[in-house]
Amino acid sequence: MSSAAIEGAAPYETERRNFQRMNVKLYGRYMLEDRSEYPCQILDMSPGDAALRCEHPGEPGEKVIAYIDHIGRVEGVVIRTLPDGFAMTVLASERKRDRLAAQLTWLANRHELDLPEDRRHERVAPENPVTFLKLSDGREYQCRIIDLSLSGAAVEINVKPAVGIQVMLGTMRGQVVRHLDDGVAVEFASLHPADAAEPQFNKLANGL
């Protein structure tokens, strides 16, 4: 364990007082000091700290680098382990913290308004609806896409992975955000730029 990791853990109590965590549904990957990488889901986050759900938590005082969808690279230190993951500080400049606060506010409001499935994007039935849904543990199930947009899809499938679990729908990385009567709703990892919407949508609708 590096001395920098231990020194970086000290500001945590102060950061807990200065920043309010927001409930956001984000996911990505993190790297521990031994350079091992694992997938994770962000349970809640502030510009000063975050709680991650994962299967391989680091040790308190260990440096960690997380790559979070919609946020980017975040460096910090493991503060404590949780029953299903760990909590970490966010080590960043004041300018980056301000930017992170704005990002988190937007993301939290987006989910509060139930925008993961983004009804602003047209949803259509793809020409080739049969594809596969792959879980992070490697299990794979054939499924049928009910409808599809640039930001997500409704999927008919015989199994119902837990809400929040990371999946691959065809070639698109995403997350289960809701259970349906006959399947699940999947939110894709990122939205496509408006100026690329039409060609990207055609690719999604016909290439899964």
C-alpha positions in Angstrom: 0.0 0.0 0.0 1.5 3.3 -1.0 2.0 6.2 1.4 0.1 8.5 -1.0 -3.0 6.3 -0.6 -2.9 6.5 3.2 -2.3 10.2 3.2 -5.2 10.7 0.7 -7.7 9.0 3.1 -7.5 11.7 5.8 -9.8 14.3 4.2 -12.8 12.0 4.0 -14.6 13.1 7.1 -14.3 16.7 6.0 -15.6 15.9 2.5 -18.5 14.0 3.9 -19.6 17.2 5.7 -19.0 19.5 2.7 -20.8 17.5 0.0 -24.2 15.9 -0.2 -24.4 12.6 -2.1 -26.9 12.2 -4.9 -28.6 9.0 -5.9 -27.6 8.3 -9.4 -27.7 5.2 -11.6 -24.3 5.0 -13.1 -21.9 2.3 -13.8 -18.4 1.7 -15.2 -15.1 0.0 -14.1 -12.5 0.7 -11.4 -8.8 -0.2 -11.1 -7.1 -1.1 -7.8 -3.5 -0.6 -6.9 -2.5 -4.0 -8.2 -3.9 -2.9 -11.6 -6.8 -5.4 -11.5 -10.0 -4.0 -13.1 -13.6 -4.9 -12.2 -17.1 -3.6 -13.2 -19.1 -1.6 -10.8 -22.3 0.4 -10.2 -22.4 3.8 -8.5 -25.0 3.7 -5.7 -24.6 7.4 -4.8 -22.0 10.0 -5.3 -21.0 13.6 -4.4 -18.1 15.7 -5.7 -16.2 14.5 -2.6 -17.0 10.8 -2.3 -18.9 7.8 -3.8 -20.4 4.4 -2.9 -19.8 1.6 -5.4 -21.5 -1.7 -5.7 -19.0 -4.4 -6.8 -17.8 -8.0 -6.1 -14.2 -7.2 -5.5 -13.8 -4.2 -3.1 -10.4 -2.8 -2.3 -8.9 -2.4 1.1 -9.3 0.8 3.2 -6.5 3.2 2.3 -6.0 1.7 -1.1 -5.8 4.0 -4.1 -8.5 3.4 -6.8 -9.2 4.9 -10.2 -12.8 4.6 -11.5 -14.0 5.1 -15.1 -17.7 6.1 -14.7 -20.1 6.4 -17.6 -21.2 10.1 -18.2 -18.6 11.2 -15.6 -15.2 10.0 -16.8 -12.1 9.2 -14.8 -12.3 9.7 -11.1 -9.3 9.1 -8.7 -9.7 8.4 -5.0 -9.0 6.3 -2.0 -11.0 3.4 -0.5 -12.5 4.6 2.8 -14.4 1.5 4.0 -15.9 -1.7 2.7 -19.7 -2.1 2.4 -21.7 -5.3 2.4 -21.9 -5.2 -1.4 -18.9 -2.9 -2.4 -16.9 0.0 -0.9 -16.9 3.8 -0.3 -14.2 6.0 -1.8 -13.1 9.6 -1.7 -13.0 11.7 -4.8 -9.6 13.5 -5.1 -10.0 16.4 -7.5 -9.3 20.1 -8.0 -11.9 22.7 -7.0 -12.6 23.3 -10.7 -13.2 19.6 -11.3 -15.4 19.3 -8.2 -17.6 22.1 -9.5 -17.9 20.4 -12.9 -18.7 17.1 -11.2 -21.3 18.8 -9.0 -23.0 20.1 -12.2 -22.8 16.7 -13.9 -24.3 14.9 -10.8 -27.1 17.4 -10.5 -28.1 16.9 -14.1 -27.9 13.1 -13.9 -29.8 12.9 -10.6 -32.6 15.1 -12.0 -32.7 13.0 -15.2 -33.4 9.9 -13.3 -35.8 11.6 -10.9 -37.8 12.6 -14.0 -37.7 9.0 -15.3 -35.6 9.9 -18.3 -33.4 6.7 -18.5 -35.7 5.4 -21.2 -35.7 9.0 -22.7 -39.2 9.4 -24.2 -37.8 12.3 -26.2 -36.2 9.7 -28.6 -38.4 8.0 -31.0 -38.9 4.3 -30.3 -39.4 1.8 -33.2 -39.3 -1.9 -33.8 -36.0 -3.0 -35.4 -36.1 -4.9 -38.6 -34.1 -7.8 -37.0 -35.5 -8.0 -33.4 -33.9 -11.3 -32.3 -30.5 -10.8 -30.5 -28.8 -11.9 -27.3 -28.6 -10.4 -23.8 -25.3 -11.1 -22.1 -24.8 -10.7 -18.3 -21.6 -9.5 -16.7 -20.9 -13.1 -15.5 -20.9 -14.4 -19.0 -24.4 -15.9 -19.1 -26.2 -15.2 -22.4 -29.9 -15.4 -23.3 -31.7 -15.1 -26.6 -34.2 -12.3 -26.6 -36.4 -10.2 -28.8 -36.3 -6.4 -29.0 -39.9 -5.0 -28.6 -38.8 -1.4 -29.4 -35.6 0.5 -29.6 -34.4 4.1 -29.3 -31.0 5.8 -29.2 -31.0 5.6 -25.4 -32.5 2.3 -24.6 -34.7 -0.7 -25.5 -37.6 -2.8 -24.3 -36.7 -6.4 -24.4 -38.8 -9.6 -24.3 -36.9 -12.3 -22.5 -37.7 -15.3 -20.3 -35.4 -14.2 -17.5 -35.4 -11.0 -15.5 -31.9 -9.9 -14.4 -31.9 -7.6 -11.3 -32.4 -3.9 -11.9 -29.0 -2.1 -12.0 -27.1 -5.1 -13.5 -24.8 -4.4 -16.4 -25.6 -6.2 -19.6 -24.7 -6.3 -23.3 -27.7 -6.2 -25.7 -26.2 -7.3 -28.9 -23.2 -5.0 -29.3 -24.6 -2.3 -27.0 -23.5 -2.0 -23.4 -26.2 -1.0 -21.0 -28.0 -1.5 -17.7 -31.3 -3.0 -16.7 -33.5 -0.1 -15.4 -37.0 -1.7 -15.1 -38.8 -5.0 -15.2 -41.6 -5.4 -17.7 -44.4 -8.0 -17.8 -42.6 -10.0 -20.4 -39.0 -8.8 -20.0 -36.9 -5.9 -19.1 -36.1 -2.3 -20.1 -32.4 -1.6 -20.8 -30.7 1.9 -20.8 -27.7 2.1 -23.0 -24.4 3.3 -21.5 -24.4 6.6 -23.4 -26.6 8.8 -25.5 -25.6 9.6 -29.1 -24.9 13.2 -30.2 -27.8 14.9 -31.8 -26.0 15.5 -35.1 -25.2 11.8 -35.3 -28.7 10.6 -34.3 -30.0 9.5 -37.6 -27.1 7.3 -38.8 -26.5 5.9 -35.4 -30.2 5.1 -35.0 -30.2 3.3 -38.3 -27.2 1.3 -37.2 -28.9 0.3 -33.9 -32.2 -0.6 -35.5 -30.6 -2.8 -38.2 -27.4 -4.0 -36.8 -28.1 -5.6 -33.4 
